[in-house]
Amino acid sequence: MASKKNQVNQEVPIDRLEDFLNKNFKVILGGVAICIFIVLVVYLVYKNVQASKVAKLDNLGSYEVIINQNTSDDVIDSFGKAAEDFSKQKNYVFLKIAQIYVAKGEMEKAKSYLLKVDGNLKEFADSLLYDIGNKQVISSYSDNSKLSMIWDYRKALGSGDIKSFVDKYPDSNLAELLKNWES
């Protein structure tokens, strides 16, 4: 008899689970369907956002191709407006636009785009600013900058202290140029 009691006790939880599943089958199936639907919607939204970013980058790339063929101010400015949507690429685009304006001889427009550049390309933008006449930018760069030799070269040319540059960079091509220029 003891074995019959154990057998009955073992079947009761299984019957309760089956009973629960039978009573709540539609609710459980609905919950699983909702979870699958939510995962599918999140995936589709993610893919749509990624496709939108790729489309914007393609548009940005097409502007660069168009600019190589047509450097009208409208095309260049629309290139700059399109770049503002991208935090990583906008500095490159602003620098590129400034270079185009410098080549066209429109220094004020170039200056306005160079002042927008920041991040890793800021020093290159400031270098171009220096080249088009903004001499104040040289004071913000020290020996630890990316273009320290160029800044020192510019300081040597501006102050006439060529010897200090040649002493600091004796093996550089710029030092050779300065030596030849001095003689």
C-alpha positions in Angstrom: 0.0 0.0 0.0 2.8 2.3 0.7 3.9 2.2 -2.9 0.4 3.1 -4.1 0.4 6.3 -1.9 3.8 7.3 -3.3 2.6 6.7 -6.8 -0.5 8.8 -6.3 1.5 11.6 -4.7 3.9 11.7 -7.7 1.0 11.9 -10.2 -0.8 14.8 -8.5 1.8 17.5 -9.3 1.9 16.4 -12.9 -1.8 16.5 -13.1 -1.8 20.0 -11.5 0.8 21.2 -14.1 -1.2 19.7 -16.9 -4.4 21.3 -15.5 -2.7 24.7 -15.2 -1.4 24.4 -18.8 -4.8 23.4 -20.1 -6.6 26.2 -18.3 -4.0 28.9 -19.3 -2.9 27.7 -22.7 -4.2 30.7 -24.6 -2.7 33.2 -22.1 0.7 31.4 -22.3 0.6 31.3 -26.1 -0.4 34.9 -26.2 2.5 35.9 -23.9 5.0 34.0 -26.1 3.5 35.6 -29.2 3.8 39.1 -27.7 7.5 38.5 -26.7 8.2 37.3 -30.3 6.4 40.3 -31.7 8.3 42.8 -29.4 11.7 41.2 -30.4 10.7 41.4 -34.1 9.6 45.1 -33.8 12.9 46.0 -32.0 14.9 44.2 -34.7 13.0 46.0 -37.5 13.4 49.4 -35.9 17.1 48.7 -35.4 17.6 47.7 -39.0 15.7 50.7 -40.2 17.8 53.1 -38.2 21.0 51.5 -39.5 19.7 51.7 -43.1 18.9 55.4 -42.5 22.5 56.0 -41.3 23.9 54.2 -44.3 21.7 56.2 -46.7 22.8 59.5 -45.1 26.5 58.4 -45.4 25.9 57.5 -49.0 24.4 60.9 -49.5 27.4 62.5 -47.9 29.7 60.6 -50.1 27.7 61.6 -53.2 28.1 65.2 -52.2 31.9 64.8 -52.1 31.8 63.4 -55.6 29.6 66.2 -56.8 31.9 68.8 -55.2 34.8 67.5 -57.2 32.9 68.3 -60.4 30.9 71.4 -59.3 32.2 73.8 -56.7 29.2 76.2 -56.6 28.5 77.8 -53.3 25.0 76.2 -53.1 26.4 72.7 -53.5 29.2 73.3 -51.0 26.8 74.8 -48.4 24.4 71.9 -48.8 27.3 69.5 -48.2 28.0 71.4 -45.0 24.4 71.2 -43.9 24.3 67.4 -44.6 27.4 66.9 -42.6 25.9 68.4 -39.4 23.9 65.2 -38.9 27.1 63.3 -38.3 29.2 64.1 -35.3 32.1 62.0 -36.5 32.3 63.1 -40.1 31.4 66.7 -39.8 34.9 67.9 -38.9 36.3 66.3 -41.9 33.6 67.8 -44.1 34.1 71.3 -42.7 37.8 71.0 -43.3 37.3 69.8 -46.9 34.8 72.7 -47.5 37.3 75.2 -46.1 40.0 73.8 -48.4 37.7 74.2 -51.4 36.9 77.8 -50.4 40.6 78.6 -50.0 41.3 77.2 -53.5 38.5 79.4 -54.8 40.0 82.4 -53.0 37.0 83.0 -50.7 38.9 83.3 -47.4 36.0 84.5 -45.2 33.9 81.6 -46.1 36.8 79.3 -45.5 37.4 80.9 -42.1 33.8 80.4 -41.1 34.0 76.6 -41.8 37.5 76.3 -40.2 36.2 77.8 -36.9 33.5 75.0 -36.8 36.1 72.3 -36.8 37.0 70.7 -33.5 38.3 67.3 -32.2 41.2 65.6 -33.8 41.2 67.9 -36.9 41.2 71.1 -34.9 45.0 71.6 -35.2 44.9 71.0 -39.0 42.1 73.5 -39.3 44.0 76.0 -37.2 47.1 75.4 -39.4 45.0 76.4 -42.4 43.6 79.4 -40.5 47.2 80.5 -39.9 48.0 80.1 -43.6 45.1 82.3 -44.6 46.0 85.1 -42.1 44.9 84.3 -38.6 48.2 84.4 -36.8 46.8 84.2 -33.3 46.2 80.5 -33.5 49.9 79.8 -33.2 50.0 80.7 -29.6 47.7 77.9 -28.5 50.1 75.1 -29.6 53.0 73.8 -27.7 55.7 71.2 -28.2 53.2 68.4 -27.5 51.0 69.1 -30.5 50.8 66.9 -33.7 52.3 69.6 -35.8 54.8 71.0 -33.3 57.6 71.1 -35.9 55.5 73.1 -38.3 54.4 75.5 -35.6 58.1 76.0 -34.5 59.0 76.5 -38.2 56.4 79.2 -38.5 57.6 80.8 -35.2 61.1 80.8 -36.5 60.1 82.4 -39.8 57.9 85.0 -38.0 60.5 86.0 -35.4 63.6 85.5 -37.6 65.2 83.2 -35.0 66.1 80.5 -37.4 69.1 79.3 -35.3 66.8 78.0 -32.5 64.8 76.0 -35.0 67.9 74.5 -36.6 69.3 73.6 -33.2 66.0 72.0 -32.1 65.5 70.0 -35.4 69.0 69.6 -36.9 68.1 66.6 -39.2 64.8 67.9 -40.6 64.2 68.9 -44.1 62.8 72.2 -42.9 66.1 73.0 -41.1 67.9 72.4 -44.4 65.5 74.7 -46.1 66.1 77.4 -43.5 69.9 77.0 -43.8 69.7 77.3 -47.5 67.4 80.3 -47.2 69.7 82.0 -44.7 72.8 81.7 -46.9 
